[in-house]
Amino acid sequence: MMKNKLKRFIIRPDFRRRTGDFICNFTAVVLGILITFAGTDWMEERKTENEIKDALFLVKNELLINREYIKEMMKDEVFQQRGALYLFQYKDSLDKASPDSLDRYCNFSLGQQGFLYTNDAMEMLKASSLMPAIKDKRLTTQIIKTYKEINTAFITFDDFTDTKIEHLRRLTEQAEVQFFLDENENYSPAELWNVLFKFPGSIQMLRLMSSMHSNPTQVYEYYLKQIDDTIAAIDEIYK
């Protein structure tokens, strides 16, 4: 009898209506929660993507700055190599060398131009939680590799410059060179190199400068290409 009463109660229209309303309301609540979570996840993902894009914009600008430095290093080393070859060519006959060329090349080895490797944007990216969030892992690997190549480019130029400076130091420690520099405020390029060429160290310096990198343009263009390829990859993925 109880079963029959329960059955009659369940099949009553008002009970079915209340049950249907409950199910609809419950479904709406669940869907609302799911949509809210989905929307929140989408917004968080969108926010992260924008942050990655902003961070890579800074990295891209930093790559461009380092690219300009490397171009200047290339031009500087090419010029110094050309000057070393020219002076070596006229080491025994400076009087026959072009005065304009001597003026242009004579002091190249006496100066030192410094270039500062910058990686602040990259370090900020590595320190944040954004690098692991970059979906294209090949891009992440490429960026890391490119910064290593940039650092190598700066080391390459520093090695060239340090070698030159060390030979210059040894030359200027010679008593005759010190005396000449102390006693002559205004001297011609030919006069200076006539004194320097008395010492084997000057020839060694010029030989090293002209042969340390047989083709400086090729050396530095390799690093420039690495930068260009990485910038292109960033632009392709994060336009």
Secondary structure in CASP SS format (residue, H / E / C, confidence):
PFRMAT SS
TARGET T0000
AUTHOR 0000-0000-0000
METHOD secondary structure of the structure
MODEL  1
M C 1.00
M H 1.00
K H 1.00
N H 1.00
K H 1.00
L H 1.00
K H 1.00
R H 1.00
F H 1.00
I H 1.00
I C 1.00
R C 1.00
P H 1.00
D H 1.00
F H 1.00
R H 1.00
R H 1.00
R H 1.00
T H 1.00
G H 1.00
D H 1.00
F H 1.00
I H 1.00
C H 1.00
N H 1.00
F H 1.00
T H 1.00
A H 1.00
V H 1.00
V H 1.00
L H 1.00
G H 1.00
I H 1.00
L H 1.00
I H 1.00
T H 1.00
F H 1.00
A H 1.00
G H 1.00
T H 1.00
D H 1.00
W H 1.00
M H 1.00
E H 1.00
E H 1.00
R H 1.00
K H 1.00
T H 1.00
E H 1.00
N H 1.00
E H 1.00
I H 1.00
K H 1.00
D H 1.00
A H 1.00
L H 1.00
F H 1.00
L H 1.00
V H 1.00
K H 1.00
N H 1.00
E H 1.00
L H 1.00
L H 1.00
I H 1.00
N H 1.00
R H 1.00
E H 1.00
Y H 1.00
I H 1.00
K H 1.00
E H 1.00
M H 1.00
M H 1.00
K H 1.00
D H 1.00
E H 1.00
V H 1.00
F H 1.00
Q H 1.00
Q H 1.00
R H 1.00
G H 1.00
A H 1.00
L H 1.00
Y H 1.00
L H 1.00
F H 1.00
Q H 1.00
Y C 1.00
K C 1.00
D C 1.00
S C 1.00
L H 1.00
D H 1.00
K H 1.00
A C 1.00
S C 1.00
P H 1.00
D H 1.00
S H 1.00
L H 1.00
D H 1.00
R H 1.00
Y H 1.00
C C 1.00
N C 1.00
F C 1.00
S C 1.00
L C 1.00
G C 1.00
Q C 1.00
Q C 1.00
G C 1.00
F C 1.00
L C 1.00
Y C 1.00
T C 1.00
N C 1.00
D H 1.00
A H 1.00
M H 1.00
E H 1.00
M H 1.00
L H 1.00
K H 1.00
A H 1.00
S C 1.00
S C 1.00
L C 1.00
M H 1.00
P H 1.00
A H 1.00
I C 1.00
K C 1.00
D C 1.00
K H 1.00
R H 1.00
L H 1.00
T H 1.00
T H 1.00
Q H 1.00
I H 1.00
I H 1.00
K H 1.00
T H 1.00
Y H 1.00
K H 1.00
E H 1.00
I H 1.00
N H 1.00
T H 1.00
A H 1.00
F H 1.00
I H 1.00
T H 1.00
F H 1.00
D H 1.00
D H 1.00
F H 1.00
T H 1.00
D H 1.00
T H 1.00
K H 1.00
I H 1.00
E H 1.00
H H 1.00
L H 1.00
R H 1.00
R H 1.00
L H 1.00
T H 1.00
E C 1.00
Q C 1.00
A H 1.00
E H 1.00
V H 1.00
Q H 1.00
F H 1.00
F H 1.00
L H 1.00
D H 1.00
E H 1.00
N C 1.00
E C 1.00
N C 1.00
Y C 1.00
S C 1.00
P H 1.00
A H 1.00
E H 1.00
L H 1.00
W H 1.00
N H 1.00
V H 1.00
L H 1.00
F C 1.00
K C 1.00
F C 1.00
P H 1.00
G H 1.00
S H 1.00
I H 1.00
Q H 1.00
M H 1.00
L H 1.00
R H 1.00
L H 1.00
M H 1.00
S H 1.00
S H 1.00
M C 1.00
H C 1.00
S C 1.00
N C 1.00
P H 1.00
T H 1.00
Q H 1.00
V H 1.00
Y H 1.00
E H 1.00
Y H 1.00
Y H 1.00
L H 1.00
K H 1.00
Q H 1.00
I H 1.00
D H 1.00
D H 1.00
T H 1.00
I H 1.00
A H 1.00
A H 1.00
I H 1.00
D H 1.00
E H 1.00
I H 1.00
Y C 1.00
K C 1.00
END
